[in-house]
Amino acid sequence: MLALLTLLVITFVLFVLIRIMPGNPFPIEKMTPEMILHKRAELGLDEPILIQFANYMSMLLHGSFGYGTSLYNGAPIKPILLICLENSAKIGGLSILFGTFAGLLLGITAALNRGKFLDGFCTIVSILGVCVPSYVFMIFLQYFFSFKIPFFPYFFDPSQFLFSSIMPALSLSMFAVSTVARFTRNEMVEVMNSDYVKLAESKGLYGFELLRKHVLRNAMIPVVTVIAPLVVGLLTGAMVLEKIYGINGIGKLMVDAIAGDGIDYNYVLALGILYSAMYIVVMLVLDIIYGILDPRISIAKEN
């Protein structure tokens, strides 16, 4: 119930901000002033803002996001949004899998070899992943594996979806790899220096059993907190990367809605609501994972 109320408040704030923002929702170069006035009246943009919001919520409850004002010749938003979401979600899903797995592997390796060469190597990789934007990695991969060595397609090809998704997925995942690796390494080092791990070692518990029962279980709780917002960001795509690689995804759709002939208010609003809803769902899933990793968290909330 609280999640729905939060989403309603976010929707209202987004709706008001988009309505009062400067710009025109129509391609004014292609329309006369009379045509714009007629279109505003047709879409109800000349009505009071509260009435507009009530009409919009009624439309949302019927499963519709309305129609575009400048993109795709005013076609319904929902089918286009679903296609773009599917493309971004598939590539984002690959990024999440690779970023989480590689990040955990790097973080665990660095923690188990702290102060050694492997620790320094993993740290350098983590710093690069944070400092270098994903689209720079994308351009680097395009140059070497599409231009110099023509192995992957230079631009996204929907007919070879999985093959075309490898380079953008790897580029998107680099930030996740570095973030997960840094937090995993730091949390594991802290846990391994804790009193209860030293007590377990004094009782003769070593190796994988110690790592599984005491170190990883306790170190993963803060790491999961970091992964949650990364999941939303990767699933909703990267604006610049999708534009460079020609992926018809959520990020590219947002750029087109803002930087087109006119600012398409309805697309911007629909994408904002979608992103907010996904973030709320991910945070709810995060609470469930907390309870699985450490049941004491659920008990504390109940008390």
GIMOVEN-V983631 format. One record per residue. N is the residue number from 1. RES is the residue in one small letter. PHI is phi in whole degrees, 0 to 359 (999 if undefined). OMEGA is omega in whole degrees, -180 to 180 (NA if undefined). Layout:
BEGIN
n=N res=RES phi=PHI omega=OMEGA
n=N res=RES phi=PHI omega=OMEGA
END
This chain:
BEGIN
n=1 res=m phi=999 omega=179
n=2 res=l phi=296 omega=179
n=3 res=a phi=295 omega=179
n=4 res=l phi=295 omega=178
n=5 res=l phi=295 omega=177
n=6 res=t phi=299 omega=180
n=7 res=l phi=295 omega=178
n=8 res=l phi=296 omega=179
n=9 res=v phi=296 omega=179
n=10 res=i phi=299 omega=180
n=11 res=t phi=299 omega=180
n=12 res=f phi=295 omega=-180
n=13 res=v phi=297 omega=178
n=14 res=l phi=299 omega=-178
n=15 res=f phi=299 omega=-179
n=16 res=v phi=293 omega=-179
n=17 res=l phi=298 omega=-179
n=18 res=i phi=292 omega=-180
n=19 res=r phi=290 omega=-177
n=20 res=i phi=264 omega=-179
n=21 res=m phi=289 omega=179
n=22 res=p phi=291 omega=-180
n=23 res=g phi=116 omega=-178
n=24 res=n phi=233 omega=-178
n=25 res=p phi=283 omega=-177
n=26 res=f phi=241 omega=175
n=27 res=p phi=287 omega=-171
n=28 res=i phi=295 omega=179
n=29 res=e phi=292 omega=-176
n=30 res=k phi=257 omega=-175
n=31 res=m phi=231 omega=175
n=32 res=t phi=278 omega=177
n=33 res=p phi=304 omega=179
n=34 res=e phi=293 omega=179
n=35 res=m phi=295 omega=179
n=36 res=i phi=295 omega=178
n=37 res=l phi=299 omega=179
n=38 res=h phi=296 omega=-179
n=39 res=k phi=292 omega=178
n=40 res=r phi=297 omega=178
n=41 res=a phi=293 omega=180
n=42 res=e phi=296 omega=-179
n=43 res=l phi=271 omega=179
n=44 res=g phi=76 omega=-178
n=45 res=l phi=282 omega=178
n=46 res=d phi=265 omega=180
n=47 res=e phi=272 omega=176
n=48 res=p phi=303 omega=-171
n=49 res=i phi=296 omega=179
n=50 res=l phi=292 omega=177
n=51 res=i phi=292 omega=176
n=52 res=q phi=300 omega=-180
n=53 res=f phi=294 omega=178
n=54 res=a phi=297 omega=178
n=55 res=n phi=295 omega=-180
n=56 res=y phi=293 omega=179
n=57 res=m phi=295 omega=176
n=58 res=s phi=299 omega=178
n=59 res=m phi=294 omega=179
n=60 res=l phi=297 omega=-180
n=61 res=l phi=295 omega=176
n=62 res=h phi=267 omega=175
n=63 res=g phi=78 omega=-179
n=64 res=s phi=234 omega=174
n=65 res=f phi=257 omega=179
n=66 res=g phi=85 omega=-176
n=67 res=y phi=237 omega=176
n=68 res=g phi=289 omega=179
n=69 res=t phi=258 omega=179
n=70 res=s phi=225 omega=-179
n=71 res=l phi=270 omega=173
n=72 res=y phi=51 omega=176
n=73 res=n phi=55 omega=177
n=74 res=g phi=74 omega=180
n=75 res=a phi=290 omega=177
n=76 res=p phi=304 omega=-174
n=77 res=i phi=284 omega=-170
n=78 res=k phi=304 omega=-179
n=79 res=p phi=299 omega=-180
n=80 res=i phi=293 omega=180
n=81 res=l phi=297 omega=-179
n=82 res=l phi=294 omega=179
n=83 res=i phi=296 omega=-180
n=84 res=c phi=295 omega=179
n=85 res=l phi=296 omega=179
n=86 res=e phi=298 omega=180
n=87 res=n phi=297 omega=-180
n=88 res=s phi=294 omega=-178
n=89 res=a phi=293 omega=179
n=90 res=k phi=294 omega=179
n=91 res=i phi=293 omega=177
n=92 res=g phi=296 omega=178
n=93 res=g phi=298 omega=176
n=94 res=l phi=298 omega=180
n=95 res=s phi=296 omega=180
n=96 res=i phi=297 omega=-179
n=97 res=l phi=298 omega=-179
n=98 res=f phi=292 omega=-177
n=99 res=g phi=297 omega=-180
n=100 res=t phi=292 omega=-178
n=101 res=f phi=297 omega=-179
n=102 res=a phi=293 omega=179
n=103 res=g phi=295 omega=177
n=104 res=l phi=296 omega=-180
n=105 res=l phi=297 omega=179
n=106 res=l phi=295 omega=-179
n=107 res=g phi=296 omega=179
n=108 res=i phi=294 omega=179
n=109 res=t phi=299 omega=-180
n=110 res=a phi=295 omega=-178
n=111 res=a phi=292 omega=-179
n=112 res=l phi=286 omega=-180
n=113 res=n phi=236 omega=-175
n=114 res=r phi=299 omega=-178
n=115 res=g phi=85 omega=-178
n=116 res=k phi=252 omega=-177
n=117 res=f phi=299 omega=-178
n=118 res=l phi=298 omega=177
n=119 res=d phi=298 omega=179
n=120 res=g phi=295 omega=180
n=121 res=f phi=296 omega=179
n=122 res=c phi=296 omega=178
n=123 res=t phi=295 omega=178
n=124 res=i phi=297 omega=178
n=125 res=v phi=299 omega=179
n=126 res=s phi=295 omega=179
n=127 res=i phi=295 omega=179
n=128 res=l phi=297 omega=-179
n=129 res=g phi=297 omega=180
n=130 res=v phi=280 omega=-173
n=131 res=c phi=280 omega=-176
n=132 res=v phi=265 omega=179
n=133 res=p phi=297 omega=-177
n=134 res=s phi=297 omega=-179
n=135 res=y phi=290 omega=175
n=136 res=v phi=291 omega=174
n=137 res=f phi=301 omega=-179
n=138 res=m phi=297 omega=179
n=139 res=i phi=296 omega=178
n=140 res=f phi=300 omega=-180
n=141 res=l phi=294 omega=178
n=142 res=q phi=300 omega=-177
n=143 res=y phi=296 omega=-174
n=144 res=f phi=276 omega=-172
n=145 res=f phi=254 omega=173
n=146 res=s phi=238 omega=-178
n=147 res=f phi=262 omega=-179
n=148 res=k phi=291 omega=177
n=149 res=i phi=243 omega=-174
n=150 res=p phi=289 omega=-179
n=151 res=f phi=259 omega=178
n=152 res=f phi=260 omega=177
n=153 res=p phi=296 omega=-177
n=154 res=y phi=290 omega=176
n=155 res=f phi=237 omega=-176
n=156 res=f phi=295 omega=180
n=157 res=d phi=239 omega=-178
n=158 res=p phi=301 omega=-180
n=159 res=s phi=288 omega=175
n=160 res=q phi=236 omega=-169
n=161 res=f phi=301 omega=-176
n=162 res=l phi=295 omega=-180
n=163 res=f phi=295 omega=-180
n=164 res=s phi=285 omega=-176
n=165 res=s phi=274 omega=-172
n=166 res=i phi=296 omega=-177
n=167 res=m phi=295 omega=178
n=168 res=p phi=295 omega=179
n=169 res=a phi=294 omega=177
n=170 res=l phi=296 omega=-180
n=171 res=s phi=295 omega=180
n=172 res=l phi=295 omega=-173
n=173 res=s phi=282 omega=-174
n=174 res=m phi=298 omega=178
n=175 res=f phi=294 omega=178
n=176 res=a phi=295 omega=179
n=177 res=v phi=302 omega=-177
n=178 res=s phi=293 omega=-179
n=179 res=t phi=294 omega=180
n=180 res=v phi=296 omega=-179
n=181 res=a phi=297 omega=-178
n=182 res=r phi=296 omega=-179
n=183 res=f phi=291 omega=179
n=184 res=t phi=298 omega=-179
n=185 res=r phi=298 omega=-178
n=186 res=n phi=295 omega=-179
n=187 res=e phi=292 omega=180
n=188 res=m phi=293 omega=178
n=189 res=v phi=298 omega=180
n=190 res=e phi=296 omega=-180
n=191 res=v phi=293 omega=-178
n=192 res=m phi=294 omega=177
n=193 res=n phi=267 omega=-178
n=194 res=s phi=283 omega=-176
n=195 res=d phi=291 omega=-175
n=196 res=y phi=289 omega=175
n=197 res=v phi=287 omega=177
n=198 res=k phi=296 omega=176
n=199 res=l phi=295 omega=178
n=200 res=a phi=296 omega=178
n=201 res=e phi=293 omega=179
n=202 res=s phi=293 omega=178
n=203 res=k phi=271 omega=176
n=204 res=g phi=97 omega=180
n=205 res=l phi=266 omega=-177
n=206 res=y phi=226 omega=170
n=207 res=g phi=65 omega=-173
n=208 res=f phi=295 omega=-179
n=209 res=e phi=297 omega=177
n=210 res=l phi=295 omega=180
n=211 res=l phi=296 omega=-176
n=212 res=r phi=286 omega=-173
n=213 res=k phi=281 omega=-171
n=214 res=h phi=242 omega=-173
n=215 res=v phi=279 omega=-175
n=216 res=l phi=297 omega=-176
n=217 res=r phi=300 omega=-179
n=218 res=n phi=278 omega=-180
n=219 res=a phi=284 omega=-174
n=220 res=m phi=285 omega=-176
n=221 res=i phi=298 omega=176
n=222 res=p phi=294 omega=-180
n=223 res=v phi=294 omega=178
n=224 res=v phi=300 omega=178
n=225 res=t phi=299 omega=179
n=226 res=v phi=285 omega=-177
n=227 res=i phi=294 omega=-174
n=228 res=a phi=307 omega=179
n=229 res=p phi=294 omega=177
n=230 res=l phi=296 omega=179
n=231 res=v phi=300 omega=-180
n=232 res=v phi=297 omega=-179
n=233 res=g phi=298 omega=-179
n=234 res=l phi=286 omega=180
n=235 res=l phi=292 omega=-179
n=236 res=t phi=269 omega=172
n=237 res=g phi=82 omega=177
n=238 res=a phi=240 omega=-172
n=239 res=m phi=301 omega=-175
n=240 res=v phi=292 omega=-177
n=241 res=l phi=297 omega=180
n=242 res=e phi=294 omega=179
n=243 res=k phi=292 omega=-179
n=244 res=i phi=294 omega=-174
n=245 res=y phi=273 omega=177
n=246 res=g phi=75 omega=179
n=247 res=i phi=272 omega=179
n=248 res=n phi=278 omega=-175
n=249 res=g phi=238 omega=-177
n=250 res=i phi=296 omega=-179
n=251 res=g phi=298 omega=179
n=252 res=k phi=296 omega=180
n=253 res=l phi=297 omega=178
n=254 res=m phi=295 omega=178
n=255 res=v phi=299 omega=-180
n=256 res=d phi=296 omega=-179
n=257 res=a phi=291 omega=-178
n=258 res=i phi=270 omega=-171
n=259 res=a phi=258 omega=180
n=260 res=g phi=279 omega=179
n=261 res=d phi=298 omega=175
n=262 res=g phi=214 omega=179
n=263 res=i phi=288 omega=-178
n=264 res=d phi=281 omega=-176
n=265 res=y phi=304 omega=-174
n=266 res=n phi=292 omega=177
n=267 res=y phi=290 omega=179
n=268 res=v phi=300 omega=180
n=269 res=l phi=294 omega=-180
n=270 res=a phi=298 omega=180
n=271 res=l phi=292 omega=177
n=272 res=g phi=296 omega=178
n=273 res=i phi=295 omega=-180
n=274 res=l phi=299 omega=-180
n=275 res=y phi=298 omega=-179
n=276 res=s phi=297 omega=180
n=277 res=a phi=297 omega=179
n=278 res=m phi=295 omega=180
n=279 res=y phi=296 omega=180
n=280 res=i phi=296 omega=180
n=281 res=v phi=297 omega=180
n=282 res=v phi=298 omega=180
n=283 res=m phi=292 omega=175
n=284 res=l phi=294 omega=176
n=285 res=v phi=298 omega=179
n=286 res=l phi=299 omega=177
n=287 res=d phi=299 omega=179
n=288 res=i phi=294 omega=179
n=289 res=i phi=295 omega=176
n=290 res=y phi=305 omega=-178
n=291 res=g phi=297 omega=179
n=292 res=i phi=287 omega=-179
n=293 res=l phi=291 omega=-179
n=294 res=d phi=215 omega=-179
n=295 res=p phi=302 omega=-180
n=296 res=r phi=296 omega=179
n=297 res=i phi=294 omega=178
n=298 res=s phi=295 omega=179
n=299 res=i phi=295 omega=179
n=300 res=a phi=296 omega=178
n=301 res=k phi=295 omega=-180
n=302 res=e phi=293 omega=179
n=303 res=n phi=283 omega=NA
END
